[in-house]
């Protein structure tokens, strides 16, 4: 995908009246909505409540213009149709959830589905190395006698700044959705506008807190499961073994790549820290997985495969990840929440930073999250977590 430098303009609506366009800058606001209902109902209410944010993001997100161009080609439409057909078979209730968002926001379902496909559609006519991907999420996990923390910087294209929200949902599937495999869900997740929950950071009632790092295999499998559907399904995972089943996606397999950082809290209070790297498998209809459990050392992961032997793209996402990993490891190994906050706030680099806030940067840290399992809180920061108060603090509730 081409990385474009652009100026982000917004149309602000107040009581339905346009009051002018201007650059918003970094707003210290975290919209949070609590929802209950079926997949379609929850999606519809998300779309209705955040309609203006979703419409503004769709109008200004430069990559979506590229996805739309690819969609109009023969190969692009074929990949779109095949992917949608597979998702209607594999996760029909999540497709309904997305349709609810489209209906509630009065936007195109096609555009929302293209957002989920991401590089699977964006590279359909030009899938080669080097590919100019970019990214910047960093995750750090610490489990010891005194600290149980997962920290994460949520980095995304500049347009995503101020275009996200948190949904805290209780999904009650319809009888039809249950027959197709849907289960009752309780979760909270940060969401990019118009995207499904899951592909950022969040937690569910079954003892899971997690964060996601985008990874960029050079070879992709259009038509297979987009990573956003797999991470959406993770919000329903009941155990680590269940999460592994979802990630493996037996019978189809992921089409692109990511890694997930997880802390699982078990019924008796024991906690387990994992990172799982996920990639397409070109020899079987499943995902390639590499699972690493952290018993003593801290978890550190960025946007690069560290254990799976995968040919990756060449470009900024790799350069940035290598720099951030080096910068993170230049600090003493984190032992406390404060250590994690300090490392995630590092902006001492010239070209790349762990916390990226420079106005000219194509990729920006739009938020940082700290899951503190001792306090059972999820703190969301808009500015550096070691130099600001969290804008929102959500309680973490487990039903285990």
N, C-alpha and C positions, 0 to 999 in steps of 0.2 A: 504494500500500500504506500502511496505517496504521502510523505509528511509535508504538510503545507503550513506556512506561517501566515497567520491571518489576524485580523482585528475583529473582535467579537462584539456585535451590536445587539442590543436587546430592545424589544418593544414592551414597555411596562404598562400594564393595564390596571386601572384603579376603578372599581365599580363599572367595569365595561368600557371605560373611556381611555383612549390612548393619551398618555401624558408626556410622551416624548421618548426618544431613543438616546441612550448614552452607554458608555462602558461602566459596568457595575463595579469592577474590581472584585476583591475578595470579601464576600459578605459573611458575617459571623452569624449564620442561621442554619439550623438543621431541622427541616420539617419532619415531623413524626406523625404517622397516622396509624390508628388502631382499627383493625378490620375483623369482621366475622362473617362467614357465609361460604357458599360453594366457590369453586375455582372461578367460574365466570363472574359471580357476584363480587368477589373480592377484587378481581381484575377491573370490573366496571367501576367500582368505587375509587380505586386508585386512579383510573383514567379521568373520572369526573372531577375528583378533588385536585389533581395536579395537571389538569388539561393545559393550562397556559404554559407551564414549565415544559411539558412534553412537546407541545407545538413549537415552542421557541427553540428547543434543542433540535428537533427535526429540521427546522428551517435553517439553522446555523451550522450543523455538523457537517463539515466538509467531506469526511469519508463517506457519508451516506450518499453524497452526489456520485462518488465513484461506484458505490454498490449499485445504485440505480442504473448507471451506464452499463455495468456488467450484466445486470438483470435483463436488459433489452437485447442482449446478444443471444445467439442460439445456445452456446455452451452455458451461459449464465442462467437463462430460463430453465434449461434442462437440470442444472444443479439445484436451483430453487425448488422446482417441482418435485424432484426426487427427495430432497431433504424434507420438505413439508409432508410428503406422502409417508416417509419413514417415521416422522415425529407424530403424525396422526395415528400411526399404528403403535408406536412405542409409548408415547406420552400424550394421548389425546386430551387429557384433562388440563395439561399445561398449555396446549394449543388453545383450548377454550379460555383459559385464564388470560392469554395474550389477546384473544378476540374481545374479551371483556374490556381490557385496557383500551383497545382501538375504538370500541363503541362508546365507552365512557368519555374518552378524550375527543371523540369525533375526528380521528386521524386514520390513515391508511394502515390496514393490517399488513399489507405487503411491505411497507416501510419498516414496521416493527419487526417483522420476521427477518428482513435484511439486516437489521441491527444485530439480531441473534446470530446470524450466519457469519458476520464480520469477515475475517480473512478468507473464509471458505468461498465467499462470493467475490470478494475484492481482488483475489488473485486468479480467478478462474481462467482468464485468457493470458495470464502472464505469471505463471507460477515457476519462478526460477531463482537461482542464487547468483548474485546477492539480491535480497529483497529488503526494501527500506522500511522494515518495521521499527517501531519505537515503543517505549514503555518505561515504567519506573517504580513499580510497587516493591516495597521491602518489608519482610516479616521477620520478627524475632520472638522466640518463645523461651521461657525460663520456667523450669520446675525444680524446686529444691525444698528444703525443710521449711523455709520462711516465705517463699515467693512462688506463686502460680499465676503467670502472666503470659498473654500473647499480645504483642504489639504489631501494628501494621500501618504503613503509609499507603493511602489509596491515591495512586497516581493515574492520570488520564489525560486525554487531549484537552487543550485549553477550553474548548467549548463546554466541557463537562463541569467546569467550575461553576458553582451556584445552580447546577442542573442535576441535583440528586435529592433523594429523600429516604427516609427510613420507614419501612412498613413492618408493623408488628401484627401478625395475622393469626387467626384461628380458622383453619380451613375445615369445613364440614362438607365432605363430598356428597353429591347427590347419589341416589341409588344407582343410576346409570354409570356415574364415574367410578363408584366402588366396584361395579362389575368389570370395569376396564382396568382395575388395579390401583385406583386412588385410595389413599388412607387419610385419616384425620391428621392434621398437622398444626403445631403451634411453633412459631418461629419469629425472629426479628432479623431483618437484613437491610443493609444499605443498598439502594438501587440507583443506578443511573436512570435518568428520565427515559421512560418508554421501554426499559429493559426488564426482563424477568428478575426477581430477587435471586440471590445466591452467588452471583459472580463478582463478589467484592469481599465482604466480611459480614459475619452474623453468628447467630446461635439458634439452637432449637431446644425443645423441652426435654429431649432425651439424653442430655448431658454433653452435647457437642458445642464447642465454640471453634470458629475456623476463619481463616483468611485465604485469599486466592492470589496467586502470582501468574500472570500471563506468560506462556512460553511459546516459542515460535519455531516449530519444525520446518525445515525447508520444503519437505514434501507433505502435502495435505490430502485428505480423502473427501472431496465434496460429495454430498449425499449422505454421508455418515452423520452421527450425532454431533451437533455443535456443542462445544464445551459449556455454553450457557444452559443447555437443557440438563446436562449431567450435574452441574452445580446447583441447579434448581432442585433436582431430585435429592441432592445431599441434605437439603433442609428437612426431608422426611426420614432420614436415616435413624435407625433405632439403636445401632451399636457400631463399633468399628468394623465388624465383619459385614454388617449390612452396607456400610459405606464402601467397603472394598468391592462388594457385589455391584453397587451402582457405578463405581468408577470403571470396573472391568467391562460393563455394558455388553455382556455376552450376547452374541447373535448379530451384532452390528459393530459397535466400537466407535470411539471418538474420531472425529474428522480433523481436529486441530489439536492444540496442546495447552496445558496449564499444570500448575502444581497446587496442592492444597495443604495448608498447615492446620493441624487439628490438635486440640486438647479434649480428650474424652474424660468425663467424670463418671465414675461407676457408682452403683447404689451404696456401696460401703465407704465411699469417699475417696478411694484411690484414683489417681489421675495418670493418664498416659499421653505422651506428646509424640506426634508423628508428623512427617512430611511425606507426601506421596506425589511423585512425578508421573504425569500421564501423557501419553503420546499415541499417535496412530500406529496400528500394527498392519503392515502390508502383506503379512503371511497368514493372517487369521481374522475372523470376524469378531474381534474384541479389541479392547484397548491394551496397549503396553503399559505396565505399571512397575514402578520401583518404590518400595515402601521402606522407609527408614524410621526406626524408633529411637528417640533420644532419651537415654537413661540418666546421663550425668551432664553432658555438654549442652550448651544452649543451641536452640534451633536458629539457623540463619538461612534465609532464602530470598533470592531476587528473581529476575526474569531470564534465567539461564538454566539449562539442564546441568545438574551437578553429578548425577550418577548414571542415568540412562545414556547409552551410547547412541545419540541421535544427531544427525546432521542438521544444524540450525542455520537460520538466515545469517547473513553478514550485514552488520549495520549498527545503528545507534542503540537498539535494544540490548545487544551484546556488549558493546562498548560501555554503555551506562551501567549494566549489571556488574561487569568486571570491576569497574571503578567503585561502585557502591559496596561490593563485597570486600574489596581491599580496604575501603574506608571504615566499614563496620568492624573488620577484624583488627584495625589499628587501635581500636579502643580495647580496654581490658574486658575480658569476658563478662557479660552482664550477670549480675547476681540478684538485683532488686528491680522493682518497678521503676525507680528513678533512673537506674542505669539504662533501662530500655528506652525511657523517655528521652534521655540525653542523646543516645545514639540515633534514634529516629529523627531527632531535631537537627542533626549535623548538616550544615549548609556551607561548609568551609571549602568546597571544591570550586574549580574554575568553570568547567564545562558541565559537570554532572554533580548532583547532590542527593543525599538521602532524603532530605526534605527540600523539595524544589519549589521555590516561590518567586523566582525571577519573572517579572512581567513579560519578558521577551521569549520565555521558554515555551516550546510547542507542547511539551508534557509538563504538567504541574501537579503537585501534591494538592488534591482538592480537600482532603481530610486525613486525619490520623485517628486510629482507634486503639484503645488499651482495654483488653479484657482482663479484669482483675478477679480471679476466681476465689480469692480469700475474702474480698469485699462483696463478691457476687454483683459486680457492676461492669457495664460497658460504657466507657467514657469516649466521647467524640470531640476531637479538637479540630478547629479550622486553622489555627496558627500553630506554631511549634509547641509540642506538648510540654517541653521543659520550661517554657516561658509564657504560658497562658493558662487560663482556666478552661476546662472543658465547656463547650457550648451546650452539650446535652449529656446527661448521665442516665442510662437505662438500666433498670434492675435485670439481672440474669436469673430467670426462674427455671429450675429443673423439676420435672415430675418423675423422679427416679427413687 
